[in-house]
Amino acid sequence: MSSALAFVATTQNELGLEQLAAYVADEETRALVQAATRSRWPSATVHDGGLAIALGNVSQEPSPGLMIVDVSGSEAPAGAIRSLMTLVDPTTRVVAIGTINDVGVYRDLITAGATDYLVKPITPEALEAALIGAERSTTETHADSRRLRTIAVIGARDGVGASTIAVNTAWILAHELGKTVALIDLDLQFGTIALALDLEPSHGLREALEKPDRIDGLFIASAMAHESEHLFVLSAEEPVEDQINVNPAAFELLMDTFRTISIAWWSTCRRGSSRPSCSSSIASIPWCWSPISAFPACAIPRGCPI
């Protein structure tokens, strides 16, 4: 994880990204931000337009390490901050400011991903202190909250609905909660996940499991089928008569690769990109896979003993 975060930091430096960006809703707030950032963040930029402009900017280009976002006037500030957090880099800290003095709003904004929330009127000293606190929050802690979440679904035997649960869980996370999800069907010969989503099985999963040295972010991204903007599927449809020799190290390496791209590609992966940046992965595991070792204890075809 540390190497992935270092990659993000290096990329940001190479691109010459601004250290701090503020998105304000009025001239009074603009003056406040300029006064609060003058000494410690001299290269900070201030944009008019508040939350709406912030969402537009970070959807098109990598985000800075520290952001001030004015949520004044937003009917659903927590929802908007949550949308913003799905677009920014995992190391970006967001300090929200607004006009609603309500502990419920504060809690909702923190839950949505904001580092802090300040209520207007704000003094330059208070804003500077909040920014310093956000800046001191460790990269590891912030990244850990945004790490890839992995859900494994396995049935006690064939035909009990494990694939159905995996598909529906992934669909709800992607379409109703707006999460970016990688859905992996590890039943290479009898898997039905691609069929359930009306997709052509992708190519490359068998090769990845048999030859783990081929596994990297670009290889996995190119092998995934795009069901929608947020849901990506990795599956296969191998001949029943084939003997598939899965390398025991492949599964762990595959999942580690998903964790890497979920962080390292966050700064370059935007809407329309062919490289998905996933917040969750769901793996549908054939019932004959070992429940202890997390890799096949026998040949892939169903009917094999555990």
C-alpha positions in Angstrom: 0.0 0.0 0.0 2.8 2.4 0.8 4.3 1.9 -2.7 0.9 2.7 -4.2 0.6 5.8 -2.2 4.1 6.9 -3.2 3.1 6.4 -6.8 0.2 8.8 -6.3 2.4 11.4 -4.6 5.0 11.1 -7.3 2.4 11.5 -10.0 1.0 14.6 -8.4 4.4 16.2 -8.1 5.2 15.4 -11.8 1.9 17.0 -12.8 2.6 20.1 -10.8 -0.7 19.9 -8.9 -1.7 22.8 -6.7 -1.1 22.2 -3.0 -4.5 23.5 -1.9 -7.6 24.5 -3.8 -10.7 26.3 -2.4 -14.1 26.5 -3.9 -16.1 29.4 -2.4 -19.7 30.6 -2.8 -19.2 34.3 -2.1 -16.7 37.2 -2.0 -16.6 37.2 1.8 -15.6 33.6 1.9 -13.0 34.2 -0.8 -11.4 36.9 1.4 -11.5 34.6 4.4 -9.7 31.8 2.5 -7.1 34.1 1.1 -6.3 35.4 4.6 -6.2 31.9 6.1 -3.9 30.4 3.5 -1.6 33.4 2.8 1.3 32.3 5.0 1.2 28.5 5.0 -0.2 27.8 1.5 1.0 30.6 -0.7 0.3 28.7 -3.9 -3.3 28.0 -3.0 -5.9 28.8 -5.6 -9.5 30.0 -5.0 -12.3 29.2 -7.3 -15.7 30.8 -7.4 -18.8 28.5 -7.7 -18.6 26.4 -4.5 -19.5 22.8 -4.5 -20.8 22.6 -8.0 -17.5 23.8 -9.5 -15.5 21.5 -7.2 -17.4 18.5 -8.5 -16.8 19.5 -12.1 -13.1 20.2 -11.7 -12.2 17.0 -9.9 -14.1 14.9 -12.3 -11.8 16.2 -15.1 -8.4 16.3 -13.5 -6.5 15.0 -10.4 -7.3 16.7 -7.2 -4.9 18.5 -4.8 -3.9 17.2 -1.5 -6.1 19.6 0.5 -9.5 21.2 -0.5 -11.8 23.8 1.0 -15.3 23.3 -0.2 -18.2 25.8 0.5 -21.4 23.8 0.7 -23.6 26.8 1.4 -26.8 26.7 -0.6 -26.6 22.9 -1.2 -29.9 21.1 -0.4 -28.0 17.9 0.3 -24.5 18.8 1.4 -23.6 15.3 2.7 -24.7 13.6 -0.5 -22.7 16.1 -2.5 -19.6 15.6 -0.4 -20.0 11.9 -0.7 -20.0 12.3 -4.5 -17.0 14.5 -4.3 -15.1 11.9 -2.3 -15.7 9.2 -4.9 -13.9 11.5 -7.4 -10.9 12.8 -5.5 -7.6 11.0 -4.7 -7.6 8.8 -1.6 -5.1 11.1 0.1 -7.1 14.3 -0.5 -8.5 15.9 2.7 -11.6 18.0 2.4 -12.6 20.8 4.8 -16.2 21.8 4.3 -17.7 25.2 5.3 -21.3 26.2 5.3 -24.1 28.1 7.0 -26.0 25.3 8.8 -25.2 25.0 12.5 -26.5 21.6 13.2 -24.6 18.6 14.8 -26.5 16.2 12.5 -25.2 18.0 9.4 -21.7 17.9 10.9 -21.9 14.2 11.5 -23.3 13.5 8.1 -20.5 15.4 6.4 -17.8 13.6 8.4 -19.4 10.3 7.6 -19.5 11.3 3.9 -15.7 11.8 4.0 -15.1 15.4 5.0 -12.2 15.9 7.4 -13.9 18.8 9.2 -16.9 21.1 8.9 -16.9 24.8 10.0 -19.9 27.0 10.3 -19.9 30.6 9.0 -18.9 33.2 10.1 -15.4 31.8 10.4 -12.2 33.6 11.4 -9.0 33.1 9.4 -7.4 31.6 12.5 -10.1 29.0 12.9 -9.9 28.0 9.2 -6.1 27.8 9.3 -6.2 25.6 12.4 -8.7 23.3 10.7 -6.5 23.1 7.6 -3.4 22.3 9.7 -5.4 19.6 11.5 -6.5 18.1 8.2 -2.9 18.3 6.8 -1.6 16.4 9.8 -4.0 13.6 9.5 -1.9 10.6 8.4 -1.9 9.4 4.8 -2.1 5.9 6.0 -5.2 6.5 8.1 -7.1 8.3 5.3 -6.1 5.7 2.7 -7.1 2.9 5.0 -10.7 4.3 5.2 -10.8 4.2 1.4 -9.1 0.8 0.9 -10.7 -1.8 -1.3 -13.4 -3.8 0.5 -13.5 -7.4 -0.5 -16.6 -9.6 -0.2 -16.3 -13.4 -0.9 -19.5 -15.3 -1.7 -19.4 -19.1 -1.6 -22.2 -21.7 -1.4 -22.1 -24.9 0.7 -22.8 -26.8 -2.6 -23.8 -26.2 -6.2 -27.0 -24.4 -7.0 -27.7 -22.7 -3.7 -27.7 -19.1 -5.2 -24.2 -17.8 -4.3 -23.8 -16.3 -7.8 -27.2 -14.7 -7.5 -26.2 -13.1 -4.2 -22.9 -11.9 -5.6 -24.6 -10.3 -8.7 -27.3 -8.6 -6.8 -24.9 -7.3 -4.1 -22.6 -5.9 -6.8 -25.5 -4.3 -8.7 -26.9 -2.6 -5.6 -23.5 -1.3 -4.6 -22.9 0.1 -8.1 -26.3 1.3 -9.2 -28.0 2.4 -5.9 -25.0 3.4 -3.7 -22.8 4.7 -6.5 -19.8 2.6 -5.5 -17.3 1.4 -8.1 -17.3 -2.4 -7.9 -15.3 -5.2 -9.5 -17.3 -8.5 -9.6 -15.1 -11.6 -10.1 -16.6 -14.9 -11.1 -14.0 -17.5 -10.2 -16.0 -20.4 -11.6 -14.2 -20.5 -15.0 -16.2 -23.2 -16.7 -19.7 -23.0 -15.2 -19.9 -19.4 -14.0 -23.1 -17.6 -14.8 -22.4 -14.0 -13.6 -21.6 -12.6 -17.0 -24.8 -14.2 -18.4 -26.9 -12.8 -15.6 -25.7 -9.3 -16.4 -26.1 -9.8 -20.2 -22.3 -9.5 -20.8 -19.9 -11.4 -22.9 -17.4 -13.3 -20.7 -14.1 -11.5 -20.7 -10.8 -13.0 -21.6 -7.7 -13.2 -19.5 -9.0 -14.5 -16.1 -7.8 -18.1 -16.8 -4.4 -16.8 -18.0 -4.1 -14.7 -14.8 -4.9 -17.6 -12.5 -2.6 -20.0 -14.4 0.2 -17.6 -14.9 0.3 -15.1 -12.1 3.4 -13.4 -13.5 1.1 -11.9 -16.1 -1.0 -10.1 -13.5 -0.7 -6.4 -13.3 -3.1 -3.5 -13.2 -3.2 -2.9 -17.0 -3.7 -6.6 -17.7 -6.6 -6.9 -15.3 -8.2 -3.6 -16.4 -8.1 -4.7 -20.1 -9.7 -8.1 -19.1 -12.7 -6.6 -17.3 -16.1 -6.1 -19.0 -17.9 -2.9 -18.3 -21.5 -3.4 -17.2 -21.9 0.2 -16.4 -20.1 3.3 -15.2 -19.5 1.7 -11.8 -19.7 -2.0 -12.3 -16.9 -4.1 -13.9 -16.9 -7.8 -14.3 -14.1 -10.3 -14.6 -15.2 -13.7 -15.7 -14.5 -16.6 -18.1 -16.2 -19.3 -20.2 -13.7 -22.0 -20.6 -14.4 -25.4 -22.3 -15.8 -28.0 -19.9 -13.3 -30.6 -21.0 -10.3 -28.4 -20.2 -8.1 -29.1 -17.2 -7.4 -25.7 -15.6 -4.3 -25.6 -13.4 -4.6 -22.7 -11.1 -1.4 -21.4 -9.5 -1.9 -21.2 -5.7 -0.3 -17.8 -5.6 -2.6 -16.3 -8.3 -5.7 -15.5 -6.2 -3.8 -13.5 -3.5 -1.8 -11.7 -6.2 -5.0 -10.9 -8.1 -6.7 -9.4 -5.1 -3.5 -7.4 -4.2 -3.6 -6.0 -7.7 -7.1 -4.8 -7.2 -6.1 -3.1 -4.0 -3.2 -1.4 -5.8 -5.3 -0.1 -8.7 -8.0 1.1 -6.3 -5.4 3.5 -4.8 -2.7 4.2 -7.4 -5.1 4.8 -10.3 -7.4 7.1 -8.4 -5.5 10.2 -9.5 -5.6 9.3 -13.2 -8.8 7.2 -13.6 -11.8 9.4 -14.4 -15.1 8.9 -16.1 -14.7 7.2 -19.5 -11.4 5.8 -18.6 -10.7 2.1 -19.4 -8.9 1.6 -16.1 -11.5 1.2 -13.3 -10.7 2.4 -9.8 -12.6 0.1 -7.5 -13.8 0.7 -4.0 -15.2 -2.8 -3.6 -14.6 -6.2 -5.0 -17.0 -9.2 -4.8 -15.6 -12.6 -5.6 -18.0 -15.5 -6.4 -16.1 -18.6 -5.4 -16.9 -22.1 -6.7 -18.1 -24.4 -3.9 -15.3 -26.9 -4.5 -12.6 -24.3 -3.7 -10.9 -24.9 -0.3 -12.6 -22.8 2.4 -9.2 -22.7 4.2 -6.6 -21.9 1.7 -8.5 -19.5 -0.6 -7.3 -21.3 -3.7 -8.6 -24.4 -5.5 -7.9 -27.6 -3.5 -8.7 -29.6 -6.7 -9.4 -29.1 -10.4 -11.9 -26.4 -11.2 -14.8 -28.5 -12.7 -17.7 -29.0 -10.3 -18.3 -32.3 -8.6 -14.8 -32.5 -7.2 -14.4 -33.4 -3.5 -13.5 -30.8 -0.9 
